[in-house]
Amino acid sequence: MFANTKEYGNHSEDRAVLYLKEDGYEIVERNFYAKKFGEIDIIAKKDGVLHFVEVKSSKGSFDPIYNITPSKLHKIINSANYYLKINKLDMAFCIDGLIIRDGDIEFIQNITI
């Protein structure tokens, strides 16, 4: 169905965007890249809170939640702080994970290390 993992990842991010929109989130940006820190898959806003969303998916038996490691979270936090700084934003934010397993979606809000 998908030619490669990049194509599957893009499809998963598209599904994540639809899920968030249906739940009342406004999509602010996708694939924000902070050169020193890495990429944030989705930046969304709801109820005055900015959500930095990491999307993880898997077609196999491996649970994609395990790909959100402390090291990955650290990079996302640094990227989020960089995003806030360059956009001169002073608002509440959180780091979320959106996990897609065999077509099912689990949204985990406010992940911490």
C-alpha positions as CSV (number, residue, x, y, z in Angstrom):
1,M,0.0,0.0,0.0
2,F,2.8,2.5,0.9
3,A,6.0,2.6,-1.1
4,N,8.2,3.4,1.9
5,T,8.2,4.4,5.5
6,K,8.3,8.1,4.7
7,E,5.1,7.7,2.7
8,Y,3.5,5.8,5.6
9,G,4.7,8.4,8.1
10,N,3.2,11.2,6.0
11,H,-0.1,9.3,5.8
12,S,0.0,8.9,9.6
13,E,0.5,12.6,10.1
14,D,-2.4,13.4,7.8
15,R,-4.6,11.1,9.9
16,A,-3.3,12.8,13.0
17,V,-4.3,16.2,11.6
18,L,-7.8,15.0,10.8
19,Y,-8.1,13.6,14.3
20,L,-7.0,16.8,15.9
21,K,-9.3,19.0,13.8
22,E,-12.3,16.8,14.6
23,D,-11.5,17.3,18.3
24,G,-11.5,21.0,17.9
25,Y,-7.8,21.8,17.5
26,E,-6.6,24.5,15.1
27,I,-3.6,23.3,13.1
28,V,-1.0,26.1,13.4
29,E,1.9,24.5,11.5
30,R,3.2,21.1,10.3
31,N,6.7,19.8,10.2
32,F,8.3,22.8,11.9
33,Y,12.1,22.3,11.7
34,A,14.4,23.8,14.3
35,K,17.9,23.3,12.8
36,K,19.6,22.8,16.1
37,F,17.0,20.6,17.7
38,G,14.9,18.7,15.2
39,E,11.3,18.6,13.8
40,I,7.9,19.0,15.4
41,D,5.3,17.0,13.5
42,I,2.3,19.2,14.3
43,I,1.7,22.4,16.2
44,A,-1.9,22.9,17.1
45,K,-3.9,25.2,19.4
46,K,-7.0,24.6,21.5
47,D,-8.4,26.6,24.4
48,G,-5.5,29.0,24.5
49,V,-2.9,26.2,24.8
50,L,-0.3,25.5,22.1
51,H,0.2,21.7,21.6
52,F,3.4,20.4,20.1
53,V,2.4,17.0,18.8
54,E,4.8,14.1,18.0
55,V,3.1,11.5,15.8
56,K,4.3,7.9,16.0
57,S,2.9,5.0,14.0
58,S,3.7,1.4,13.2
59,K,2.5,-1.2,10.8
60,G,4.1,-4.1,12.7
61,S,4.0,-5.6,16.1
62,F,6.4,-3.0,17.6
63,D,4.5,-0.4,19.7
64,P,5.3,3.0,18.4
65,I,5.0,4.6,21.8
66,Y,8.5,3.3,22.6
67,N,9.8,5.7,19.9
68,I,9.1,8.6,22.1
69,T,12.2,8.4,24.2
70,P,13.6,10.8,26.8
71,S,16.1,12.0,24.2
72,K,13.3,12.6,21.7
73,L,11.3,14.5,24.3
74,H,14.2,16.7,25.1
75,K,14.6,17.6,21.5
76,I,10.9,18.4,21.2
77,I,11.0,20.6,24.3
78,N,14.0,22.5,22.9
79,S,12.3,22.9,19.5
80,A,9.1,24.1,21.2
81,N,11.0,26.7,23.2
82,Y,12.8,27.8,20.1
83,Y,9.4,28.1,18.2
84,L,8.0,30.2,21.1
85,K,11.0,32.4,21.1
86,I,11.2,33.1,17.3
87,N,7.5,33.7,17.2
88,K,7.6,35.9,20.3
89,L,4.9,33.9,22.0
90,D,4.3,33.8,25.7
91,M,1.6,31.2,26.2
92,A,0.9,27.9,27.8
93,F,2.1,24.9,25.9
94,C,2.4,21.2,26.3
95,I,4.0,18.3,24.5
96,D,1.7,15.6,23.3
97,G,2.0,12.2,21.6
98,L,-0.4,10.9,19.0
99,I,0.1,7.2,18.5
100,I,-1.4,5.2,15.6
101,R,-1.5,1.4,16.0
102,D,-3.2,-0.7,13.4
103,G,-5.5,2.1,12.5
104,D,-6.4,3.0,16.1
105,I,-5.4,6.4,17.5
106,E,-4.4,7.2,21.0
107,F,-3.8,10.8,22.0
108,I,-1.6,11.3,25.0
109,Q,-1.5,14.9,26.3
110,N,1.2,16.6,28.3
111,I,4.0,14.0,28.1
112,T,6.9,14.7,30.5
113,I,10.3,13.2,30.9
